[in-house]
Amino acid sequence: MATTSEVRRNNIAAIRRLLWQGGPLSKKDMATELGLSVATCNTLLNNMAARGEAILEPRRTGSAGRGGFCYRASEDYASIVVAEIDLHGDERVFHAKVLSFTGSVLNALDATLPHLDGGELITLIERACSLLGNVRQIVLGVPGTVREGVIDHCDVPELNGVELEASVAGRLGLPIHIENDMHLKATGYCHERCDRDEVATLANFPPHVLPGTATVHAGKPIRGAHGFAGMVGFLPFEETGAPMSRERELELLDIETCRPIIAHAVASLCAVLNPDVIVLTGGLLDETCTTWLREACSRTLPEEFLPEFRFEQDFNRYYLIGMHQTALSYLERTL
């Protein structure tokens, strides 16, 4: 049985989640939504308002014009830094945004560098955090795997083996969560576009880069035991009956020769994960991919078990949503 303090903590977390959605709510609205008493909501909201986390403001309610009050999250109470790393040709690109808890963009920092090692990355994160100075959580997306705070198999090779979580905590004294970029995009997409009980897989096929996928269920990415889940570029592809090298695979991931590799990867996802939907993106694909991939998968898989195929030109907006939602999930545990 939960203790009184645990119940109180859970109630506060539930109220925060409602406030973080951005809309003003009355005590009665929250009590109805959360199944709490109005008195409980009143006490907790007053405490949150006293420390600046929530703002009480007047609101006109009812057809008779009676005055009422509602609460909303304070945009100035604290902030989140969300950052991403990408590789554009030979250049390393760093994008960071400072967000309010409701997801409003308060500031931003962008940098393009020929080289980006662990020390340079920490400096950029520190600069982003200094833009407002009231940061409570950092989330970083990387094009690679992350295990116990250590980056590996990254498209930016100088970051492989960097123990970033411990380094940031030691230097900045702030909590950071590092996540594979596809996991974050999938989290954002599912938050916006999927029912909570759906199993959704995002599959990204860029030219001459190992493809990656991410699967989300109940709002959480399936990371696997070592954060390696979804790395379909490492599947055992073959050519003329012999194992294919990674170098040959990268060569064949070209607009003219990519279809057999993509079809193999997507059919494997259908058979192993059996998702409700596979969302396809990347420079090797266009709107026609949903048709030819369904045809290719149906040659080896029963039609009734094939998922819905969707194509998305750009996942960038879902990336930001995924980083924001991930930051909130960690904030719930620490505030």
C-alpha positions, -999 to +999 in steps of 0.1 A: +000+000+000+013+034-009+023+058+019+007+092+023+039+109+010+039+086-021+002+093-028+009+131-025+039+128-048+019+109-074-009+134-072+015+163-077+031+145-107-004+140-122-013+177-118+021+187-133+014+166-164-019+183-170-003+218-165+026+209-188+001+203-216-001+241-217-038+249-213-053+268-183-073+245-160-096+251-130-094+231-098-126+214-108-113+206-143-083+189-128-102+171-101-126+156-127-097+147-151-076+130-124-103+115-101-091+137-072-111+158-048-113+195-054-099+201-019-068+180-028-062+199-060-067+232-042-041+224-016-015+211-041-021+239-066-018+266-040+016+251-029+028+250-065+017+286-070+035+297-039+068+284-052+063+298-087+056+266-105+020+274-113+002+307-119-033+315-108-052+338-132-088+350-136-109+334-163-144+342-174-166+311-171-202+303-178-229+320-200-239+342-171-204+359-171-194+348-137-157+352-129-136+321-122-100+312-117-077+288-134-041+276-131-014+272-158+022+263-157+047+291-152+069+295-183+096+311-161+098+285-134+125+264-149+136+252-183+148+221-203+176+219-228+171+195-257+199+190-282+207+169-312+238+160-331+238+153-369+263+146-396+259+167-429+286+155-452+319+160-433+304+186-410+291+180-375+260+199-367+247+207-332+213+221-325+200+230-291+168+246-278+158+258-244+122+249-237+097+257-210+080+227-194+051+233-217+073+230-248+076+267-257+110+275-273+127+302-252+161+303-268+183+283-292+219+276-301+233+262-333+268+253-343+286+236-372+320+222-367+345+201-387+352+180-355+331+173-324+347+153-296+334+148-261+350+179-247+337+201-275+302+186-271+301+193-233+312+229-240+283+234-264+258+218-240+271+242-213+267+272-235+231+261-242+224+257-205+238+292-198+213+309-222+187+310-194+204+295-163+175+277-148+178+244-165+164+213-147+169+186-173+190+180-205+181+155-233+205+148-261+198+128-292+227+111-310+229+091-342+242+060-325+236+037-295+238+046-259+245+022-230+248+034-194+256+069-206+283+059-231+279+067-268+289+040-293+283+030-330+279+067-337+278+084-371+302+110-355+331+086-349+350+108-325+321+104-300+324+066-298+333+056-262+326+090-247+311+087-212+289+118-216+264+114-188+290+112-161+310+140-176+281+164-179+269+156-143+305+163-130+310+195-149+275+210-150+258+193-120+228+187-142+210+155-151+213+145-188+196+117-206+212+106-239+190+087-264+193+073-299+178+099-323+154+074-339+140+065-304+133+101-298+117+107-331+095+076-326+085+088-292+074+122-306+056+106-336+037+082-314+028+110-289+012+130-318-001+104-342-007+070-325-030+055-300-012+046-268-018+009-271-005+008-307+029-007-316+045+017-341+079+013-358+097+042-375+122+032-402+147+056-416+166+048-448+191+075-457+216+071-486+249+055-478+243+054-441+233+023-421+195+024-417+179+026-382+145+019-368+127+025-335+097+008-321+074+024-295+047+007-274+026+025-247+046+056-253+080+041-245+107+031-270+118-005-270+156-001-265+166-037-260+191-050-234+220-028-247+202+000-265+208-017-298+172-025-307+162-014-342+197-013-358+185-031-389+217-020-408+234-048-389+211-075-403+228-104-421+223-093-457+236-115-486+246-109-522+249-139-546+246-162-517+275-148-497+275-126-466+275-089-474+301-066-459+291-034-442+311-015-469+292-032-497+259-025-479+266+012-477+275+012-514+242-005-523+222+019-501+218+041-532+186+052-549+192+028-578+201-003-558+185+000-523+152-018-527+164-054-519+181-043-486+151-021-476+126-049-483+147-074-463+149-050-434+112-041-434+100-078-438+122-087-408+105-059-387+071-073-397+080-108-387+099-101-355+079-072-341+045-074-358+038-037-354+004-020-361+021+005-383+056+011-399+063+047-407+089+051-435+112+080-441+147+088-454+163+100-486+160+066-503+122+066-501+093+086-515+055+082-515+056+051-537+075+031-511+043+020-493+031+002-524+063-016-534+072-025-499+038-041-492+042-061-524+077-072-515+067-082-479+036-101-491+058-125-511+071-141-478+047-129-451+009-137-447-011-106-459-032-105-427-001-099-406+013-070-426+011-036-408-002-003-422+026+014-441+029+052-439+054+076-455+066+107-438+089+132-456+103+148-425+105+138-389+122+169-375+091+182-357+086+148-341+122+148-329+116+180-309+084+166-294+101+133-285+129+151-267+104+173-248+083+143-238+113+124-227+125+153-206+092+156-189+092+118-181+125+123-163+114+155-146+084+137-131+109+116-111+131+144-099+110+175-092 
